[in-house]
Amino acid sequence: RGFQLNVPDWPKMNPTIHYVDLYNITSCQPSLLLAQVCIGLLNRRPDDSFSQQLRDMNSLDLQDQYYANLSITWQSNADTWLDQITAGTDPVIENISVDDLLLDCKLSHNVKGYIRYDYEDQKLVIPNLVTLAAVLDAALVDDDDFLESFDEDLPMIFDATEEWSGFDAYDATEYMYENHIASTQGLMKLNPGFDSSTDPFNPELTKDMNAANVDFAVSNKMFNFFLTEGCIPLTRDHALMKKIAAWEGFEKPTAVWGYDNTFSYVAGSKFEAETDCVNTLGQVASTGAPNLSFFGLAADPIEEEGVLVSNPFPKLTYDPDKTYISLLLGDGDNLRFVVERHLYWWQTRQELCSNPANWTQYNVTEENACFPLAWSLSPQLLNFAPQLISWWYDAFKSTGSDYFVLPPSGELYSYPGGFSDEDQIAYKSRMQKIAGLMDISGTVHWEFPVFSTWNNALSYFEKYAEDEEPGINGFHCVNVPYFEPILEIFGLEDTKVLNDKVVLFKSIEWRGVDGGPNAWAPADFAKKINNYDPGSIKSIYVTSDGGFTFTDLYELVGQLDMRKVVIVNQEQLVDLALQRDERA
């Protein structure tokens, strides 16, 4: 925890933050779901109408009340983040019990009643029940869990044990589509507990739903569902999936929060990016990321340029006798990684930068300890966790050599080569705005050639090159599957320059050290880099799928020949590639 940094002001002076310890109910899924639904309802932004303000004067619905779960098994460092974002402010911290939370829930004007359901009999439709709770402003109460208590204080406004008796996931999703999609604000997929790792065509419902996103689903009224064949063409699930995706109320391309792991038996989940499910969709990997309703309420979205400022960097002159590389840390599209693993990596980075003499086993010296490093970071934080993204930017000032790039493929984990031309134009417009807000100019870009093509992606890249000043001018391209080379637009080259403005990089993906494809020991990879031809310009994209740990990066750098190899940030790499192209 050892550093405190400035973050945006809280909306109200001296807010009260209620910390709710859910640790003791994590083994009781109905209780956990009820608590998370209540947190989502309580964390909604209040209506600004005069009538709401009058009600607030005599209720718990004051604008300076916030709720966050604490010490919960899926997020071991929740309290660390809560400490960090309240640093420098003067909130009133109140630790409350689950019973206190439920009492607040019953007394709140945000809660109009409760939904009765049977967890054991209706586990399959839990994602849809979460949506129903969101749109009806209702607590979600299991037959055997707090039912009597809620029945005494609130009306039952929907009896799912009767109304949805015998419903499967398709029935419940169709019901929600036909009756309530107009009341929702976005899409989400939370797996109710299917395990598709052994038989994706007939998965068994053997687990419980990861409830970390339930508060967010409720506070933001997400259309949450999970269809095991929703991405399989010619099935009724897929037909319904396409109807949902086509609904006119959703911005196109459309974000799908959560995570689709319906087909996760080999090399990841086949439909995780969503574009290969329906080509108007992209993913926001959020499953397991807690307290999103709290972070979204605690500060207003960042909507103006200049709020976030990247570290400065010098302009370099291209030297044909040098090898230039940029190191890009991946997985920042996953919000859980942003608040968990990347925090630990950052703490390690600070220590290595600050005290290189303590890390001689990595050949760390004063000269190479704080090499330029680009971290991928989800732009969704601009709207849904502005204090977190501000924290990261302030934290990076302590080294002066850490920077951000957008993760694959920018705003959404998607395959833009699969978008229609109209959607590519819309997506590019959103990307340009994000670049200005985040003060960055590069993005990692993925395509899955089975569902899209790099030639189609080229038409997307060319749209940026047509602008007089493209906000995004560096695209670090990685194939899916990652071990297949990108031949369509690069051939044997590692870069492609468009209109003297935009640079495409054929990234080298380093997935770790376990010996699998693209997983080299640091010494072997360092030897490979040291032997690149003079004048080479290489983008290296690092992910942890093959066992990568952060100190592997330092083992690599410690064995590079710094007389020849120059590590630069993304913006410098783009500029050097443009200089080389101009010389040629």
Residue pairs with C-beta under 8 A, 6 or more apart in sequence:
1 80
1 83
1 84
3 350
3 395
3 398
4 84
4 87
4 88
5 84
5 87
5 88
5 391
5 394
5 395
6 87
6 88
6 390
6 394
7 84
7 85
7 87
7 88
7 89
7 299
7 387
7 390
7 391
7 394
8 299
8 300
8 302
8 307
8 386
8 387
8 390
9 89
9 299
10 64
10 89
10 91
10 298
10 299
11 63
11 64
11 297
11 298
11 299
11 300
12 63
12 64
13 64
13 90
14 64
14 90
14 91
14 92
15 64
15 65
15 66
15 91
15 92
16 64
16 65
16 66
16 91
16 92
16 94
17 66
17 67
17 68
17 82
17 86
17 91
17 92
17 93
17 94
18 65
18 66
18 67
18 68
18 94
18 95
18 96
18 100
18 101
18 104
19 68
19 69
19 70
19 79
19 82
19 93
19 94
19 95
19 96
20 35
20 39
20 67
20 68
20 69
20 70
20 96
20 97
20 98
20 100
20 101
21 69
21 70
21 71
21 72
21 95
21 97
21 98
22 32
22 35
22 36
22 69
22 70
22 71
22 72
22 98
23 71
23 72
23 73
24 98
25 31
25 32
25 35
25 98
26 32
26 72
26 73
26 74
28 145
29 119
29 208
29 209
29 211
30 119
30 142
30 144
30 145
31 98
31 145
31 146
32 211
33 119
33 126
33 130
33 140
33 142
33 209
33 211
33 214
34 102
34 139
34 140
34 141
34 142
34 145
34 146
35 69
35 98
35 101
35 102
36 69
36 211
36 212
36 214
36 215
36 218
37 130
37 133
37 139
37 140
37 214
37 215
37 218
38 67
38 101
38 102
38 104
38 105
38 111
38 139
39 67
39 68
39 69
39 101
39 215
39 218
39 293
39 294
40 134
40 214
40 215
40 216
40 217
40 218
40 219
40 293
41 105
41 108
41 110
41 111
41 133
41 137
41 139
41 218
41 219
42 60
42 65
42 67
42 101
42 104
42 105
42 108
42 110
43 66
43 67
43 215
43 219
43 293
43 294
43 296
43 297
44 110
44 219
44 293
44 297
45 297
46 52
46 56
46 61
46 63
52 61
52 109
55 61
55 109
56 62
56 63
56 109
59 107
59 108
59 109
60 104
60 107
60 108
60 109
61 108
61 109
61 110
66 294
66 297
66 298
67 101
67 104
67 293
67 294
68 78
68 82
68 291
68 294
69 75
69 78
69 215
69 290
69 291
70 78
70 79
70 82
70 95
71 78
71 79
72 78
72 212
72 290
74 210
74 212
74 288
74 290
75 212
75 288
75 289
75 290
75 291
75 339
75 340
76 340
77 339
77 340
77 343
78 290
78 291
80 343
81 291
81 339
81 343
81 388
82 291
84 391
85 295
85 298
85 387
85 388
85 391
86 93
96 104
102 146
102 149
105 111
105 139
106 139
106 149
106 150
106 153
106 154
107 153
110 137
111 137
111 138
111 139
111 154
112 136
112 137
112 138
112 154
112 155
112 157
113 136
113 137
113 138
113 139
113 154
113 155
113 156
113 157
113 158
114 138
114 139
114 140
114 141
114 150
114 151
114 154
114 155
114 156
114 157
115 129
115 132
115 133
115 136
115 138
115 139
115 140
115 141
115 156
115 157
115 158
115 159
115 160
116 141
116 143
116 147
116 156
116 158
116 159
116 160
116 161
117 129
117 140
117 141
117 142
117 143
117 160
117 161
117 164
118 142
118 143
118 160
118 161
119 126
119 142
119 143
119 144
119 145
121 161
122 129
122 160
122 161
122 164
122 167
123 192
123 193
123 205
123 208
124 167
124 168
124 169
124 172
124 192
124 205
125 160
125 164
125 167
125 168
125 169
125 171
125 172
125 192
126 190
126 192
126 209
127 169
127 188
127 189
127 190
127 191
127 192
127 209
127 224
127 225
127 226
128 169
128 172
128 173
128 175
128 176
128 224
128 225
129 140
129 160
129 172
130 140
130 190
130 214
130 217
130 218
130 224
131 176
131 180
131 184
131 217
131 221
131 222
131 223
131 224
131 225
132 138
132 158
132 160
132 176
132 180
133 139
133 140
133 218
134 184
134 217
134 218
134 219
134 220
134 221
134 222
134 224
135 180
135 183
135 184
135 221
136 157
136 158
138 157
138 158
139 150
139 154
141 147
141 150
143 161
164 171
164 172
164 175
167 175
169 192
169 225
169 226
169 227
169 228
170 227
170 236
170 237
170 240
172 225
173 225
173 227
173 240
173 244
174 240
176 223
176 225
177 223
177 240
177 243
177 244
177 247
180 223
181 223
181 244
181 247
181 249
182 249
183 221
184 221
184 222
184 223
184 249
185 220
185 221
185 222
186 220
186 222
186 223
186 250
186 254
186 255
186 257
187 222
187 223
187 244
187 245
187 250
187 254
187 255
187 256
187 257
187 281
188 213
188 217
188 222
188 223
188 224
188 225
188 256
188 257
188 258
188 286
189 224
189 225
189 226
189 256
189 257
189 258
189 259
189 260
190 209
190 210
190 213
190 214
190 217
190 224
190 226
190 258
190 259
190 287
191 209
191 210
191 226
191 258
191 259
191 261
191 262
191 287
192 205
192 208
192 209
192 226
193 205
193 206
193 207
193 208
193 209
194 203
194 204
194 205
194 206
194 207
194 226
194 228
194 262
195 203
195 204
195 205
195 206
195 207
196 203
196 228
196 261
196 262
196 263
196 264
196 265
197 264
197 265
198 265
199 265
200 262
200 263
200 264
200 265
203 228
203 262
210 287
210 288
212 287
212 288
212 289
212 290
212 336
213 257
213 258
213 286
213 287
213 288
213 289
213 292
215 290
215 291
215 292
215 293
215 294
216 222
216 257
216 286
216 292
216 293
216 296
216 384
217 224
217 257
218 293
219 292
219 293
219 296
219 297
220 293
220 296
222 257
223 244
224 258
225 244
226 262
227 237
227 240
227 241
227 262
228 237
228 262
229 235
229 236
229 237
229 238
229 262
230 237
230 238
230 240
230 241
230 260
230 262
230 277
231 238
231 241
231 260
231 262
231 263
231 270
231 271
231 276
231 277
231 278
232 238
241 277
241 278
242 278
245 254
245 278
245 280
245 281
246 280
251 426
252 280
252 422
252 423
252 426
253 275
253 280
253 281
253 282
253 412
253 414
253 419
253 423
253 426
253 427
254 280
254 281
254 282
255 281
255 282
255 283
255 284
255 380
255 411
255 412
256 274
256 281
256 282
256 283
256 284
257 283
257 284
257 286
258 284
258 286
258 287
259 269
259 272
259 283
259 285
259 286
259 287
260 269
260 271
260 272
260 274
260 277
260 283
261 269
261 272
262 269
262 270
262 271
263 269
263 270
263 271
264 270
267 481
268 545
270 276
271 277
272 283
272 285
272 413
273 282
273 283
273 413
273 414
273 415
273 446
273 448
273 480
274 281
274 282
274 283
274 412
274 413
274 414
275 281
275 282
275 414
275 415
275 416
275 418
275 419
275 448
275 451
275 452
276 415
276 418
276 448
276 450
276 451
276 452
279 418
279 419
279 420
279 423
279 451
279 452
280 419
280 420
280 423
281 414
282 409
282 411
282 412
282 413
282 414
283 333
283 412
283 413
283 414
284 333
284 335
284 378
284 380
284 412
284 413
285 333
285 334
285 335
285 336
285 413
286 292
286 334
286 335
286 336
287 336
288 336
289 334
289 335
289 336
289 338
289 339
290 339
292 335
292 384
292 385
295 384
295 385
295 386
295 387
295 388
296 383
296 384
296 385
298 387
299 386
299 387
299 390
300 386
301 382
301 383
301 384
301 386
302 308
302 382
302 383
302 386
302 389
302 390
302 437
303 382
303 437
304 437
305 436
305 437
305 439
307 390
307 437
308 389
308 390
308 393
308 437
308 438
308 439
309 393
309 439
310 393
310 396
310 403
310 404
310 438
310 439
310 440
311 396
311 397
311 399
311 400
311 401
311 402
311 403
312 400
313 372
313 403
313 569
313 571
313 572
315 572
315 575
316 566
316 568
316 572
316 575
316 576
317 579
318 324
318 576
318 579
318 580
318 583
320 534
320 535
320 580
320 583
321 534
321 535
321 564
322 534
322 535
322 564
322 565
322 566
323 529
323 530
323 532
323 533
323 534
323 535
323 536
323 538
323 564
323 565
323 566
324 536
324 537
324 538
324 565
324 566
324 568
324 572
324 573
324 576
325 529
325 537
325 538
325 539
325 540
325 565
325 566
325 567
325 568
325 573
326 372
326 374
326 476
326 538
326 539
326 540
326 567
326 568
326 569
326 570
326 572
326 573
327 371
327 372
327 373
327 374
327 540
327 542
327 553
327 567
328 374
328 375
328 376
328 405
328 444
328 476
328 507
328 539
328 540
328 541
328 542
328 570
329 342
329 345
329 373
329 374
329 375
329 376
329 542
330 376
330 407
330 408
330 444
330 541
330 542
330 543
330 544
331 337
331 341
331 342
331 376
331 407
331 543
331 544
332 338
332 342
332 375
332 376
332 377
332 378
332 407
333 376
333 378
333 407
333 408
333 413
334 378
335 378
335 380
335 381
335 385
338 377
338 378
338 381
338 388
339 388
341 544
342 375
344 550
345 550
346 395
348 550
348 551
349 373
349 399
349 402
349 550
350 398
350 399
351 358
351 359
352 359
352 362
352 364
352 369
352 554
353 369
353 370
353 399
353 401
356 364
356 365
356 366
356 369
359 369
359 554
362 551
362 554
362 555
362 557
362 558
363 557
363 558
363 559
364 554
364 557
364 558
367 562
368 557
368 558
368 560
368 562
370 399
370 400
370 401
371 401
371 557
371 567
372 401
372 402
372 403
372 567
372 568
372 569
372 572
373 401
373 402
373 403
373 553
373 569
374 402
374 403
374 404
374 405
374 442
374 569
374 570
375 402
375 403
375 404
375 405
376 404
376 405
376 406
376 407
376 408
376 444
377 389
377 392
377 404
377 405
377 406
377 407
377 438
378 407
379 406
379 410
379 411
379 434
379 437
379 438
380 411
381 388
381 389
381 392
382 389
382 434
382 437
382 438
389 438
392 404
393 404
396 402
396 403
396 404
401 569
403 440
403 569
403 570
403 571
404 438
404 440
405 440
405 442
405 443
405 444
405 474
405 476
405 570
406 431
406 434
406 435
406 438
406 440
406 442
406 443
406 444
406 472
407 413
407 443
407 444
408 443
408 444
408 445
408 446
408 478
409 415
409 416
409 443
409 444
409 445
409 446
409 447
410 416
410 427
410 431
410 434
410 443
410 445
410 472
411 427
411 430
411 431
411 434
412 427
413 446
414 427
415 446
415 447
415 448
415 451
415 452
415 457
415 480
416 424
416 427
416 445
416 447
416 452
416 457
416 460
417 447
417 452
417 453
417 454
417 455
417 456
417 457
417 460
418 447
418 448
418 451
418 452
418 456
419 427
419 460
421 459
424 459
424 460
424 463
425 463
427 460
428 460
428 463
428 464
431 443
431 471
431 472
432 464
432 467
432 470
432 471
432 472
433 471
434 471
435 441
435 471
435 472
436 471
440 570
441 471
441 472
441 473
441 474
441 570
441 571
441 574
442 472
442 473
442 474
442 475
442 476
442 570
442 571
442 574
443 472
443 474
443 475
443 476
444 476
444 478
444 507
444 541
445 457
445 475
445 476
445 477
445 478
446 477
446 478
446 479
446 480
447 453
447 454
447 457
447 477
447 479
447 480
448 480
449 479
449 480
449 484
453 488
454 477
454 486
454 488
454 489
455 488
455 489
457 477
457 489
458 488
458 489
461 475
461 498
461 502
461 504
462 498
462 499
464 470
464 471
464 472
464 473
464 498
464 501
464 502
465 498
465 499
465 501
465 502
466 499
467 501
470 501
470 502
472 502
473 501
473 502
473 503
473 574
474 502
474 503
474 505
474 570
474 571
474 573
474 574
475 502
475 503
475 504
475 505
476 505
476 507
476 539
476 541
476 570
477 486
477 490
477 504
477 505
477 506
477 507
478 507
478 509
478 541
479 485
479 486
482 509
482 511
482 517
482 518
483 517
483 518
485 506
486 506
489 496
489 504
490 496
490 504
490 506
493 506
494 505
494 506
494 536
494 537
494 538
494 539
495 503
495 504
495 505
495 506
495 537
495 577
495 581
496 503
496 504
497 503
497 504
497 577
497 578
497 581
498 504
500 578
500 581
500 582
501 578
503 573
503 574
503 577
503 578
505 537
505 538
505 539
505 573
505 577
506 539
507 539
507 540
507 541
508 518
508 538
508 539
508 540
508 541
509 518
509 540
509 541
509 542
509 543
510 518
510 519
510 520
510 525
510 540
510 541
510 542
510 543
510 548
511 517
511 518
511 519
511 542
511 543
511 544
511 545
511 546
511 548
512 519
512 543
512 544
512 545
512 546
512 547
512 548
512 552
513 519
513 520
513 521
513 522
513 546
513 547
513 548
513 552
514 546
514 547
515 521
516 546
517 546
518 546
519 546
519 547
519 548
520 528
522 552
522 555
522 556
522 559
523 555
523 559
525 556
526 556
526 559
526 560
527 559
529 538
529 556
529 560
529 565
530 560
530 561
530 564
530 565
532 538
534 564
535 580
537 573
537 576
537 577
537 580
539 573
542 548
542 553
557 567
560 567
568 576
